[in-house]
């Protein structure tokens, strides 16, 4: 079907087309007059996702997530925000809403559930995709009511967001306070244990005592070495005295008494030799001199015995002192080892105290931070546009509805006209004759007002025939 045929059909059925279009427009106009006017108020909130947290001092990584804006939009529509709006506006005690709830649900649905569904049905939240702005729109029967509800949702959203940030801080703060109390008790017990151990072991806060004991151990070691050398020397002198005689010892050589006796003995022996050569052995003077020599020899032997005894006594004393020094050295070594063990135990207790102190400081810092976060009234939300009562209604949109009705009515009218034409088919153009009859077209009967000027005469009939010779010749 060509375009000219469609135009011809619509011209022929213009009454149906006009009726349907008029009916659509009149119905839409009546519907616009019947529908209640609805007003939409808009509040705009901006989310700051780049500024650092005022307490933590850092940008929270979750705020940079692409889903953060969508999550905030879901928070606006959450049950918690709805409950806050209902409470702030005192809708749960509004008698008009209660009466409407009773008449609508007969009390079968919980009041707050019904109220939340009714309030949220007119809410629209639009998080921007390329910015940090959320538009909160609310539609109501009056302009003032729409602005009130839009601002109420904005305020409730900010309050709930603040609570969502502070509630975890309060919970963590309570947990950290309990942990801090436990650590404080453990720290006090560890400090008391360390103090008692230091008191029982006689340890001081510094290492002075350990240094003194170490110095004394070094001194005792030096004394033992000296006594060992002296004992060895004494034993060597005793061995020399036994093997070579006492007169070969250093003590005998260094003794003035031995030297004097030896000198007297040499002179006495020389005198005795002289007297013997002059007087003979039987002379009383020789006998007296001989007695004197024997006396000197006896004194020399006695002095040698005394020197030998002194060497033996000195060796015994050195050996005794060496044994005592070794015992003192071992005792000092054991004492120093015990002191080091005590120091090690004290160091372990001290590390326990230090670890507990560090853990307590960290937990106490978290307690302080959680306390500040829970008490903080700061939020990353800012209202950049409060909702105001709109000057005009947002629904119904009369001109838009009429335009839609015009388009739909025209489409339905055209479709109806075509359907009627298919039911009651008529010949309306040359193409219809050729298609339906299958014979050549010889001429066209036209109304006189539609005939060409060359065919009209002064007494022309209301119908004239216009030959279509090319079509006839082509048919032959």
C-alpha positions in Angstrom: 0.0 0.0 0.0 1.5 3.3 -1.1 1.6 6.5 0.8 -1.0 8.1 -1.5 -3.4 5.3 -0.8 -2.9 5.7 3.0 -3.6 9.4 2.7 -6.7 8.7 0.6 -8.0 6.2 3.2 -7.4 8.7 6.0 -9.1 11.4 4.1 -12.1 9.2 3.5 -12.2 8.1 7.1 -11.4 11.5 8.6 -14.5 11.3 10.8 -13.2 8.2 12.7 -9.7 9.7 13.0 -11.0 13.0 14.3 -13.4 11.3 16.7 -10.7 9.1 18.2 -8.1 11.9 18.5 -10.7 14.2 20.1 -11.8 11.4 22.5 -8.1 10.8 23.6 -7.5 14.5 24.1 -10.8 15.1 26.0 -10.1 12.0 28.2 -6.6 13.2 29.0 -7.8 16.7 29.8 -10.5 15.3 32.1 -7.9 13.0 33.8 -5.6 16.0 34.3 -8.5 17.8 36.0 -9.5 14.9 38.1 -6.0 13.9 39.3 -4.7 15.6 42.5 -1.8 17.9 42.1 1.5 16.6 43.4 4.5 18.7 44.4 8.1 17.6 44.4 10.8 19.2 46.7 14.5 18.5 46.3 17.3 18.6 48.8 20.9 18.1 47.7 23.7 16.6 49.9 27.4 16.5 49.1 29.7 13.8 50.4 33.3 14.7 51.1 35.3 11.6 50.3 38.8 13.2 50.0 39.3 15.1 53.2 41.1 13.1 56.0 39.2 11.9 59.0 39.5 14.5 61.8 40.3 11.9 64.4 42.2 9.2 62.5 44.0 11.8 60.4 43.7 9.7 57.2 41.4 9.2 54.3 39.3 6.1 54.7 40.0 3.8 51.7 36.3 2.7 51.5 35.2 6.2 50.6 37.2 6.0 47.3 35.3 2.9 46.2 32.9 3.3 43.2 30.1 1.7 45.1 30.4 4.2 48.0 27.9 6.7 46.4 25.4 3.9 45.7 25.7 2.6 49.2 25.0 6.1 50.6 21.9 6.2 48.4 20.7 2.9 49.8 21.3 4.3 53.3 18.9 7.2 52.6 16.2 4.6 51.7 17.0 2.3 54.6 14.6 1.4 57.4 16.7 3.1 59.9 16.4 6.5 58.2 12.7 5.9 57.7 12.3 5.2 61.4 14.2 8.4 62.2 12.0 10.4 59.9 8.9 9.0 61.4 10.2 9.7 64.9 11.4 13.3 64.1 8.1 14.2 62.4 6.1 12.4 65.1 4.1 10.5 62.4 3.7 7.5 64.7 1.4 9.6 66.9 -0.4 11.5 64.1 -4.1 10.8 64.4 -4.8 11.4 60.7 -2.3 8.7 59.7 -3.6 6.4 62.3 -7.1 6.8 61.1 -6.0 6.2 57.5 -4.1 3.1 58.5 -7.1 1.8 60.3 -9.4 2.4 57.4 -6.9 1.0 54.9 -5.5 -2.1 56.6 -8.1 -2.7 59.3 -5.2 -3.1 61.7 -3.9 -6.3 59.9 -0.5 -4.7 59.1 1.7 -3.3 61.8 1.3 0.5 61.9 5.0 1.4 61.6 5.5 -1.0 58.7 2.5 0.5 56.9 3.7 4.0 57.7 7.2 3.3 56.5 5.9 1.9 53.2 3.7 4.9 52.7 6.4 7.4 53.5 9.0 5.7 51.4 6.8 5.3 48.3 7.1 9.0 47.5 10.9 9.2 48.1 13.4 9.3 45.2 17.1 9.2 45.8 19.4 10.0 42.9 23.2 9.6 43.6 25.2 11.4 40.9 27.5 9.1 38.8 30.2 11.6 38.1 30.1 13.7 41.3 29.8 13.4 45.1 26.2 14.8 45.2 23.0 13.0 46.2 19.6 14.5 45.3 16.8 13.6 47.7 13.4 14.2 46.1 10.0 13.9 47.9 6.6 14.1 46.3 3.5 15.1 48.4 0.1 16.5 48.0 1.2 20.0 49.1 4.3 22.0 48.5 5.0 22.6 52.2 4.7 18.9 53.0 7.0 17.9 50.2 9.7 20.4 51.5 9.2 19.2 55.1 9.7 15.5 54.2 12.6 16.2 51.9 14.4 18.1 54.7 13.4 15.5 57.2 15.0 12.7 55.1 18.1 14.9 54.7 18.5 15.5 58.4 17.8 11.8 59.3 20.3 10.7 56.7 23.0 12.9 58.3 22.1 11.8 61.8 22.1 8.1 60.8 25.5 8.5 59.0 26.9 10.1 62.1 25.6 7.3 64.2 27.0 4.7 61.8 30.4 6.2 62.3 30.2 6.7 66.1 28.5 3.4 67.0 31.5 1.2 66.0 33.8 3.6 67.9 31.6 3.2 71.0 31.6 -0.5 70.7 35.4 -0.7 70.1 35.9 1.8 73.0 34.0 -0.4 75.4 36.0 -3.4 74.2 39.3 -1.5 74.5 38.4 -0.2 78.0 37.8 -3.8 79.2 41.1 -4.9 77.6 42.9 -1.9 79.1 41.6 -2.8 82.5 42.9 -6.4 82.2 46.3 -5.1 80.9 46.5 -2.6 83.8 46.0 -5.4 86.3 48.6 -7.6 84.6 51.0 -4.7 84.5 50.6 -4.0 88.2 51.1 -7.6 89.0 54.2 -7.8 86.8 55.6 -4.6 88.4 54.9 -6.0 91.9 56.6 -9.3 91.0 59.6 -7.6 89.6 60.0 -5.3 92.7 59.6 -8.3 95.1 62.2 -10.3 93.1 64.7 -7.4 93.2 64.1 -6.9 96.9 64.6 -10.7 97.7 67.7 -10.9 95.4 69.1 -7.7 96.6 69.3 -6.3 93.1 69.5 -2.7 92.3 68.2 -0.9 89.3 71.7 -0.4 88.0 74.5 -2.9 87.3 76.9 -1.5 89.9 76.8 -4.6 92.1 77.5 -6.9 89.1 80.5 -4.7 88.2 81.9 -4.9 91.8 81.5 -8.7 91.9 83.1 -9.1 88.5 86.1 -6.9 89.7 86.4 -9.0 92.9 86.4 -12.2 90.8 89.3 -10.7 88.7 91.2 -9.8 91.8 90.8 -13.3 93.3 91.9 -14.8 90.0 95.0 -12.6 90.1 95.7 -13.6 93.7 95.4 -17.3 92.9 97.9 -16.9 90.1 100.3 -15.1 92.4 99.9 -17.7 95.1 100.4 -20.5 92.6 103.6 -18.9 91.5 104.8 -18.4 95.1 103.9 -22.0 96.0 105.8 -23.3 93.0 108.8 -21.2 94.0 108.6 -22.4 97.6 108.4 -26.1 96.5 111.4 -25.5 94.3 113.4 -24.1 97.2 112.5 -27.0 99.4 113.5 -29.4 96.7 116.8 -27.6 96.3 117.4 -27.7 100.1 116.7 -31.4 100.1 118.9 -32.2 97.2 121.8 -29.7 97.6 121.6 -28.8 101.2 120.2 -25.9 103.0 123.4 -23.8 102.5 122.6 -23.7 98.7 119.2 -22.1 99.2 118.6 -18.4 98.5 117.3 -17.9 102.1 120.6 -19.2 103.5 122.7 -17.1 101.1 120.6 -14.0 102.0 120.7 -14.7 105.8 123.1 -12.3 107.7 123.2 -14.6 110.7 124.4 -17.5 108.5 127.0 -15.3 106.8 128.3 -14.0 110.2 128.5 -17.6 111.6 130.3 -18.7 108.5 132.7 -15.9 108.7 133.4 -16.6 112.5 133.7 -20.3 111.7 136.3 -19.6 108.9 138.4 -17.4 111.3 138.1 -20.0 114.1 139.2 -22.8 111.8 142.1 -20.7 110.6 143.2 -20.0 114.2 142.8 -23.6 115.1 145.0 -24.7 112.2 147.7 -22.1 113.2 147.6 -23.3 116.9 147.9 -26.9 115.9 150.9 -26.2 113.8 152.6 -24.4 116.7 151.3 -26.1 119.8 150.1 -29.5 118.8 146.8 -31.2 119.3 147.1 -31.8 123.0 147.7 -28.2 124.1 144.9 -26.7 126.1 144.7 -23.7 123.8 144.2 -25.9 120.8 141.5 -27.9 122.7 139.7 -24.7 123.6 139.9 -23.4 120.0 138.6 -26.8 118.8 135.7 -26.5 121.2 135.0 -23.0 119.8 135.0 -24.3 116.2 132.5 -27.1 117.1 130.3 -24.6 118.8 130.3 -22.4 115.7 129.5 -25.4 113.5 126.6 -26.4 115.8 125.3 -22.8 115.6 125.6 -22.9 111.8 123.7 -26.2 111.5 121.1 -24.9 113.9 120.7 -21.8 111.7 120.5 -24.0 108.6 117.7 -26.0 110.3 115.9 -22.8 111.2 116.2 -21.6 107.5 115.0 -25.0 106.3 112.1 -24.8 108.8 111.3 -21.3 107.6 111.3 -22.5 104.0 109.0 -25.4 104.9 106.7 -23.1 106.9 106.6 -20.6 104.1 105.7 -23.4 101.6 103.0 -24.6 103.9 101.6 -21.1 104.3 101.7 -20.5 100.6 99.9 -23.8 100.0 97.2 -23.0 102.6 96.8 -19.5 101.1 96.5 -21.0 97.6 93.8 -23.5 98.8 91.9 -20.6 100.5 92.3 -18.4 97.4 91.0 -21.1 95.2 88.0 -21.7 97.4 87.3 -18.0 97.5 87.6 -17.9 93.7 85.2 -20.7 93.3 82.8 -19.1 95.7 83.1 -15.8 94.0 82.5 -17.5 90.6 79.4 -19.2 91.9 78.2 -16.0 93.5 78.8 -14.2 90.2 77.0 -16.9 88.2 74.1 -16.7 90.6 74.0 -13.0 90.3 73.9 -13.2 86.6 71.1 -15.7 86.8 69.2 -13.3 89.0 70.0 -10.5 86.6 68.7 -12.7 83.7 65.5 -13.5 85.7 65.1 -9.8 86.6 65.7 -8.8 82.9 63.0 -11.3 81.8 60.6 -9.8 84.4 61.6 -6.3 83.2 60.8 -7.3 79.6 57.4 -8.6 80.7 56.7 -5.3 82.4 57.9 -3.3 79.3 55.8 -5.4 76.9 52.8 -5.1 79.1 53.4 -1.3 79.3 53.7 -1.0 75.6 50.5 -3.0 75.0 48.7 -1.0 77.7 49.9 2.3 76.0 48.6 1.1 72.6 45.2 0.0 74.0 44.9 3.2 76.0 45.6 5.2 72.9 42.9 3.3 71.0 40.5 4.0 73.9 41.3 7.7 73.7 40.8 7.6 69.9 37.6 5.6 70.1 36.3 8.0 72.8 37.0 11.0 70.6 35.4 9.3 67.6 32.3 8.4 69.5 32.0 11.9 70.9 32.7 13.5 67.5 29.7 15.2 65.9 31.5 15.6 62.6 30.4 13.9 59.4 31.4 14.0 55.8 28.0 15.1 54.7 27.1 18.7 53.9 23.7 20.1 52.8 24.3 22.3 49.8 20.6 22.9 49.0 17.7 22.7 51.4 14.4 21.7 50.1 12.0 24.6 49.6 8.2 24.5 48.8 8.0 24.3 44.9 6.1 27.0 43.1 4.4 24.7 40.7 3.1 21.2 40.8 5.2 18.4 39.4 2.2 16.1 38.6 0.1 15.8 36.6 2.0 17.3 33.7 -0.9 18.5 31.6 1.0 19.5 28.4 3.1 16.4 28.4 0.0 14.2 29.0 -1.8 16.0 26.2 1.2 15.5 23.9 1.3 11.8 24.7 -2.5 11.5 24.2 -2.2 13.3 20.9 0.5 10.9 19.6 -1.2 7.8 21.0 -4.7 9.0 19.8 -3.3 9.6 16.3 -1.7 6.2 16.1 -4.9 4.5 17.4 -7.0 6.5 15.0 -4.9 5.7 12.0 -4.9 2.0 13.0 -8.7 2.1 13.4 -9.2 3.8 10.1 -7.0 1.2 8.3 -8.9 -1.6 10.1 -12.3 -0.2 9.0 -11.0 0.2 5.4 -9.9 -3.5 5.4 -13.4 -4.5 6.5 -15.2 -2.2 4.0 -12.8 -2.1 1.0 -13.4 0.6 -1.6 -11.7 1.8 -4.8 -10.1 5.1 -4.1 -7.3 5.5 -6.7 -6.1 4.4 -10.1 -3.8 1.8 -8.4 -6.8 0.2 -6.8 -8.5 -0.3 -10.2 -5.5 -1.8 -11.8 -4.7 -4.0 -8.8 -8.3 -5.2 -8.2 -9.7 -5.6 -11.8 -6.5 -6.3 -13.7 -7.7 -4.3 -16.8 -6.2 -1.2 -18.4 -7.4 2.1 -17.3 -9.0 4.1 -20.1 -10.2 7.2 -18.3 -11.0 8.7 -15.0 -14.4 10.2 -14.0 -13.6 13.4 -12.1 -15.7 16.0 -10.4 -15.8 19.2 -12.3 -14.0 21.1 -9.6 -11.1 18.6 -9.9 -11.0 18.4 -13.7 -8.2 20.1 -15.7 -9.1 23.5 -17.1 -8.8 22.3 -20.8 -11.6 19.8 -20.4 -14.2 22.2 -19.0 -16.8 23.8 -21.4 -19.4 26.4 -20.8 -22.1 23.7 -20.3 -19.9 21.1 -18.7 -21.6 18.2 -16.9 -20.7 17.6 -13.2 -18.6 14.7 -14.4 -16.1 14.6 -17.2 -14.0 11.8 -18.7 -10.3 12.1 -18.9 -8.8 9.5 -21.2 -5.7 7.7 -20.3 -4.5 6.9 -23.8 -1.0 5.8 -22.8 -2.4 3.3 -20.4 -4.8 2.0 -23.1 -2.2 1.7 -25.7 0.1 0.0 -23.3 -2.6 -2.5 -22.5 -3.0 -3.3 -26.3 
